[in-house]
Amino acid sequence: MARPIRDLDVPLSQLQQDMRRLVARQRAAASAERLQLLLAHPETAMVAATDGEQAEQRHWLYDADPDATTPAFPYPTAQEA
């Protein structure tokens, strides 16, 4: 005979606590896995960017100062847009 559904009810606070524990365990497992990977293959921790990636990063870090060595991306002005 099947059990009544009310026997399966769990308070919301218990569900929230269980979810917090689950997320904490998953985060710890992911961190441990990443650490093991880095310890086994330290060369993967710092990989040099390709020329194209470096060009993109220079645009992200563009400094609008007059002494900047990287030219600004030519955004259209309000009149041109």
N, C-alpha and C positions, 0 to 999 in steps of 0.2 A: 504494500500500500504506500502511496506517495505521501511525503510529509507536507503539512500545510505551509503555504508561502510565508506566513507570519513567523515561522521558526527560522527563516533565513534573514529576517530583518536585522540590520546592523546599524547602530547609531552613526550619524554623520560624523561626529567627532572621531569615532574609531576609524572610519574610512579615511578621513583626512590624515590622521596619524599614520596609518598604514601606507598611504601614498607618499608622505614625507620620508618615511623610512625607505621605501622602494626607490625613490629618486636619489636619496643620499647614497644608497648602495650602488646604484647605477653610475653615479658620478665618481664614486671611489673606484669602481671597477674600470671605468674609462680612463681615469688618471693613472691607475696602476698599469694598464695596458700601454698607454702612451709612454710612461716612464720605462717600461721594459723594452719597448721599441727603440727609444733613444739610447738606452744603455747598450743594447745589442748592435745598433747601427748609429753611432754618434755623428757620422758624416751626413746624415739626413737632417740634422738639426739646423744647420746653416747651409742653405743651398743658394749660390749666387744667382741673382736675377739675370734673365737674358737681356740683350740690348733693348728689345721692345718693351719688356717689363720695366726696365730702368727709365725709359722715356716716359711711360705712363706715370710712374712714381714721381718723376720730376714735375709733371703737370699737377699732380696732387699737392706737391709741396711748393708750388710756385710762390715765390716771394715778390710782392709788387714793389719792392724797393728799387730805386734807380740803379743800384749796383748789382742787381740780380743778373746772373749769367744765363739763366734759362728764360727764353722768350715766353711771353704770355700766350695762351691760346686765344686766337682771334675771335672773341665773342662778338656777335653783331650788336651794334648800338641800338638804342630804342628807335631811332629813325629808320635804321636799316631793317629792323624786324617787322 
